């Protein structure tokens, strides 16, 4: 029996940037007729079914997603640099409690996602919960799945409720790019550990004498794939080339994101932003990373990854941020009993994975048809689309792949394309390019935005999709709660 999830969201956000690598994928690789791989068409292709009445009636009365959302402003000013990850998560939890009036003892469990862990607070969910004043009897654990970590936290919460283990779970994500762990070199670490175990002065002096200047160089964290040693930005550049996505197309999409975010902000649509005061600084309650520019200004920027001829730049890439999110997920009957009016149901969700070398960022292309089939819907049934904008080139490559019968047949084992979302329904309040990307917390913003847009625009179904490191991806279908 399927049960749907219920919740409320709060979110914080902020800053960083990625590294480079080497190019391997030929241009236009995924343009029809130019593949270097043999067809992998399956005898049993996945087909997107037409919408069924059962799909509209599957919601179990015990669960819904209740989105009363809040997040801190995103920006580029390093405002949170003197805090720690659990401080951001704690603030998100407290914002959630303040917005909902939720009693702390009503929460059965807390799940958080994170990508870059602070070793002092490796189970950041637990530390944040204690800091926010939740009972020490409330269990908490932390998950990681790259850029879809908070999505994994939310669906983990749904599973706990569906299994009958809990009635109310808080899920979210936190990322802290202002103070990432920087380690000693491996040789230096081994020497230091050996020093700790040395029993004589002579042994200690011998170890100290073995230290070389090169051993003192720190290991900076690399935003790179462990399996391929390639940064995501470099992969995005190769992917854009493989799909024939031009620099102009990428800059135009990035400019669109900033302009739509600015319009949404000026119209009061980004109402999930909550005030947050960092000690010694002013209270902030408005995103400051939104920077509408001009095509002429964007064209002046040099390639950030593949130089000198790459097409991915700082302007058409998402900026990395600090941030945290929190969402209350509970059964519908529990929410109604506590006086909450749910805003949306979580219909269905899927996780996918594919080649991390050449298809690292194509998660939305693979996940979208699967979640549509699972929920019994078609692309035409979806009123609102929110895709994670890691890079403009990544978005454009996914849209081209989704619109290609040839790609569907050759790489996905499908007879026909799933189709690309219409742009008038796609990320119309901006996205990660303009609002920033706190790795583990972005998923909550995507889902929150879908719920708010459905309510504002009067739609019924929304679809969230995102890529993630490791060649993974995620998609979920949200349905508006009857008003």
N, C-alpha and C positions, 0 to 999 in steps of 0.2 A: 504493500500500500504506500503510495506516494504522499508525502506531506510537504507543505510549502512553509516558507519561513516568514517570521515577523520581526521587525526591528526599527530602530531609530539611529541616525548617524551623526557623529561629530567629527571634524577633521582639522588638522594643523598642517602647515607646509613650508619648504625652503631650498639649498644651493650646492653646486659643484660642476664637474665637466669630465669628459672621457678621453681615452688615449687613441693611438693609431696602430696600424699593422701593415701587412703586405697584400697586394691584390692578386687574386687567382681566377675569379670568374670572368669569362669573356663577355663583352657587351652583347646585349640582345639575346642572351642565352635562352630566355623563356619567351621570346617572340616566336610565333608559329613558324615551324619549318627550320628552326635554327638550333634545336636541341642536340646535345651530344650524348644523350642517353636514349636507350631503347624504350619503347612504350611499355608501361606497366599496367595497362588497362586490365581491370579485374573482370572475371565472369559474373561477379555479383556486385555491381556498382551500388553505392549508396544513393538512393533517390530521395529528394525532398518531397514528402507527401503533401497533398492538399490538406487544408485545415479541416479537422474533424470536430464534430460536436463533442466527442469525448475529451478532446484537448481543452475545450472551453469549460468542461465540467469536472476536471481532474482535481481541482484544489480541495484538499482535505480541510474540513472546518477547524482543525486544531492549529493550523499554521498560516502565517502571512508575514510579509515584510512591512514594517511600520517605519517609514522614513521621516523622522523629525531631525533634520540634518544640521550639523554645525562643523566648521573647520576654521582653523586659524588662517590668516592671510598668507599667501605665498609671495615670495620675493627673492631679491638678490643681495640683501644687505647684511647677511651673516648675523642676523639678530639673535639667533639661538646659540651662538658659538660657545658660550660659557655654561651651557646647560649640559645635561646628559640625555640619552635616549629615553630613559624611563620618565624623565621630567616632561617630555613632550607627550608621551603616552598617558601619563597621569593627568595632564591638562586636558587631553581629549576625553578621558573618562569623566572628569569633573564637568566638562562642558556638556557631555551627554546627560549626566545626572541633573544638571541645572536646567537644561532645556526640557526634559521630560518629567521632572519631579519624581523620578524613579527612586524608590527606597532601595538602598544598597543590599539589604537582606533578601530582596526579590530575585537577585541574580544567582543562578546556580553554578555558573562556570564562566571563565574568561579565556579567550583564545586570541593570540596576537601573531601577526606575521612580521618578520624582519629579514633583511638580506645581509647587511654588514653588521655583525654582532660586536657589541662592547663586551669584552671578556668579564668585566665586573658584574654585568647584569645579563648574562647569557639567556636566562629565562625572563626576558623583559616584561612579559605579561604579568608574572607574579609580582615583580618589583613595582610595576605601575599600579597594580591593583591595591597593594598594601599602601602605597603612597597616596592613593586616592581615597583611602579610608574604607575600602571593602573589608569584610570580615576575613580574618585569617583562616576561617573555615571554608572559604570559597576557593576551590582549586583553579589553577591557571597554568596554561602551557603555551609555548611559542613554536610556530611553524615557519618554514622557509621554502619558497618556490619562486625566487627571483621577483620579477615585476608583478607577479600575480599572487604574491604572498597573502595580501589581505583578502583576496578572493578565496584562497584556500582556507583562510581562517573563518570566513563567513560560511563556506560550504561545510566545513568541519562542524561548525555550530549547528547548522541545519541537520547534519547527521546525528548529533547528540540528541536533538529534539525528536527527530524521526524515530530513533531507537528507543524513545521513551525514557532516556536517562535524565533529561532536563526539560524544564518548561521555559526557562529564560536564560539566554547566553549572550554575553557581550563579546563581539569579535572586532578586530581592527588590524591596523598595521602601523609600524613606526620605522622611520629611517633618519639617520643622523649623519649628514655628509660634512658637517663643519668640523668634526673631530674624529675622523676615521682612524682605526687602529693602525699604527705604523710600527712594524716589528724590527728588532735587531736582525742581522743576517743569520742564516742558519748556522754557520760556523761559530759566530759569536754566541748564539744561544746555547750551542753544545758546550762551548768553553765555560760559560757562566754556570750551567748545570753541573758540569764536572767540578768547578770550583766549590760549589756548595757541598759536594761529596768528598772533596779532598781532605785527608786526615792529618797531613803534616805540612809544615811551612814550606818545605822543599817542593812538595807536590804542587802547592798553590803557586809558588814562584815559577815553576816550570810551565804551568798552564798560562800564567800571565805573560811569560816570555814568548809563548806561541802565538800571541795575538798580533796580527798584522794590520796595517792601516786599512786595507781593503775590507777587513772583517767589521770595521766600524761603520761602514756604509749602511744606512737603514734600508729596509725593504718597503717600498711604497706600495700601497694597494693598487692593483691594476684592474680596471673595468674590462676584463678580457675573459674569453671563454677558456676554461681549463683544458678542454678536449682539443681545441684548435689554436689556442694562444692568440686568437684574433679579437680585437675590440669590437663591440657592437656597432660603433660608428663606422668602422672600416667595413664591416659586413653590410651595413645599410648602404654604403656607397657602392659596393659590388652588386647588391641586389637591385638598386636603382638602375645601374648600367645593364644588368641582365634583362630587365624588363623595359629598357629603352625609356626610362623616366629622365627627362631633361632637368637641368639646373633651373630653368625658367619655371617648369611645372612645380618643382619643389618650393621655390621662393613664393610663387603665387599661393600655394596651399598654406604655407607658414604665415603669410600676410593675412590670409583669410582667417586663420585661427585667432590671431591677435585682434583683428577688427571685430570679429564676432564676440570675443571675450570682452572687449571694451564696450560694445553695445549692450551686452548682457549685464555688465557691471553698472553701466549708467542707467539701465532700466530697472535696477534693483533685483535682477533675477538670480544673482549669486548670493542668495540670502542665507546660504549655509555657512558663510563666514561668521565666526564669533570673535568677540574681542579677547585678546590675550595680552597680558602684561608681563614682559620679561623684566626682572629686577634691574633697576637703574636705567630703564629705557621707557619710551612713551608707549601707551596702549595702542595697539594696531588692530584694525578691523577691516582692512581693505587690501586686496591683492595688489602688489606693486611690481609684479613681474610682467604685467601686460604692457607691451610696448609697440603699438601700431607704428609702422615705419613706412617706407616707400620702396618700390621695386628698385629704384635707382640706388638707394642706400644699401639695400640687401645685396645688390649685384657687386658692390665694392669689396665684400668680404671674400677672403681667400679660402680655399678648401681646408677643412680641418683634419682630414684623415688621409686620403689618397692625394698626394701632392706631386705635381702641380695641377693635375687634370681632373681631380675628383669633383663631385657636385654637392657633397654634404658639407655644410658650413655651420658655424655657430648660430646663424639666424634661422636655418631650417631644421635645427635639432632642438629637442626639449632640453631645458636647463634643469640640472639636478638640484634637489632641494632637501632641506630638513623637513620632517613632517610626521604627523601621527593621526590616526583615525580611530573611531570607536563606533560600533553599530550594535544596537540592541536587537537581538533576534529572539522571538518568542512565539509560542503557539497563538493562533488567533483567539482562541477562547480565553487564554490567559490575558492577552492584551485587552480584549473587550471587558473582561472582568475587572481589570485595573483602570478602566476608563479611557484607554487609548483608542483612537480611531486609526486603524491601519491605512497606509497609503498605497501599498502594492504587495502583490504576491510574487514570490520567486517560483516561476513555472518549472524551469529545468536548467541544468547546467552540464557542461562537459569539459574535460581536459584532454588535450591532444599533445602529441610530440612528433617531430619530424627531423630531418637531417640538420644537425647543428652547424654544418659547414656552409652549405649553399642555400639553405632554407631556414636559417636561424629565426627570421622575423616574420615568417608566413603563418604564424599561429591562427590569426583571424580567418584566413582563407580556409584552413582545414577544420577549424572549430565551428564556423557558422553553419554549414550545411548539416553537421551532425546534431547541433542543438535544435535546429529547425525541425529536422526529422523526428527527433526525440519528443519534441513538444507538439508535433502534429500541425505545424504551421508552415507557411511559405514566406518568402521574402516580402511579398506584397501585403502580408498581414501585419508587418512590423511598422509602427508609426514613428518610432524614435530609435535612432542608432547612436551609440557612443563607443567609439573605438579609441584605444590608447594610442596617442600620437608620439611614439618614441622619436621618430624622424619623419619629416614630410615625405622623403623618398620611400620609407617603409610603408607608409599609408598608401601612397600612389601605386606602389608595386602590388600590394594586396588587392587594391581595387581593380587593377588590370588583370591579376590572376583570377579573381572572382568572376570577371566578365569574359573569361576565355574558355570556350568549349575545348580547345586544344589542350590547355593546361589541365583542365578537369579530367580529360580522357587519359593524358599521358602520365600525370603524376598522382592523381587522386582516385583513380579507378571508378570514375563517374562517367555516365554517358553524356551528360550536359553540364554546363556551368551552373553555379548557384545564382549568379548575377550580382552586380555591384549595387550597394545601397544608393538611392537617389540623394543627391547632395543637399536638397532642400530639407531632408530629414537627418542629415549626418553632422554630428558635432556642432550643432548650431549655437551653442553657448561658449564656443572655444574648446580648447583641449590642453593636453600636456605641453604642446609647443608654446602656448601662451600662459598657462597656469603653473607650469613646473611639474617635475616628476620625482617625488619622494618614493623611491623604489617600492617599498612594501606597503605604502599607504594609498597609492593611486587607485587601486581597485575600488575602494570605498567611495572615492569621489565619482568614479564612472557610474556606479550603481545609484548613488545619491542623485546625480544629475538626471539619469533616466527617470527615476521616480518623480522628480520635480517637473521635468518636462512633460511627462504624461499627464500630470495633474494640471499644469498650466495650459497645455495645448489640447487637452481633451482626448488624447489617444488612449488606446487599450493595451497595446503590446510594445515593449521596448527590448532592444538587444544590445548587450555589452559584449565586446570582444577585445582581447589583448594578446600581444606576443610576450614572450619571456625568454630570458637567457636559457641556454641549454637546448634551444630549438623546441620550446614548449609553448603552449597556448591555451586559451580558455575562452569560453563564451557562455552566457546565460541569458535566459529570456525572463523578463519582468512583465507582470500584468498589473495594470492599475486596479486598485481596490475600488469596488462600487461606492460611489459617493451618494 
